[in-house]
Amino acid sequence: MEIIRVKDAAAGGKRAFEIIQQAMKDGIHTLGLATGSTPITLYQEMIASDLDFSEMTSINLDEYVGLGGEDKQSYRYFMNENLFNQKPFKETFVPNGKAEDLAAECKRYDDVIATHPIDIQILGIGRNGHIGFNEPGTPLDSQTSVVDLTESTIEANKRFFDKVEDVPTKAVSMGIGSILQGKKMILMAYGEDKADAIAGMVNGPVTPDLPASALQNHADVVVIVDDAAASKL
Ligand code: GLP
């Protein structure tokens, strides 16, 4: 893993953007994208840039079960608002959280990933070390599936909802195995809430107890952290 320390989230977003910019010059086609507050500074850099994404494909990590693209808390809505409306892509994939047959939706999504190999996967990290919505205990080779969110994730994400009862308890998430198929990973983390997860991911054992530790088994991982997130390294 290459660890890049930055002053703050703004500098981190710039750094991640520069990697993507260079890779696009080198001819990549597909970005794996993430939601949450962490990637927002990267998306701001992408929007402010003169880069053209209209020949690019994006594949998002996850979506809440039960929410559709018109729901303001859905990840499809988040992506439209924070990136796609300003920077159109050729095609954008986000799991359909309202699919009637969720098992079929997971299978469809793994087919999307197989037919559009991800060149660069953008990742945030949960306080408990989750990536996508793969909570502790998820097998490290998992494929896209319907997952139960932990109390700590529901608690962390309730800030986006009116009340905690409104936070969905399930999501469709790319699996850890699906994520690791990407050719390059860029994981960003800011703030002391992430320090334990980052320390475990970098220096701890590779274990389902901390899903992000699986990144130790990937050959090309860039970790962009501020001082607070790096404070336990
Ligand atoms: C959610 C998302 C993750 C994200 C995490 C951290 O659980 N499914 O992809 O990494 O939140 O969010 P934040 O960046 O807001 O701390």
Residues whose N, C-alpha, C, O or C-beta is under 5 A from the ligand:
A	BS01	GLP	A34 T35 G36 S37 T38 G124 I125 G126 G132 F133
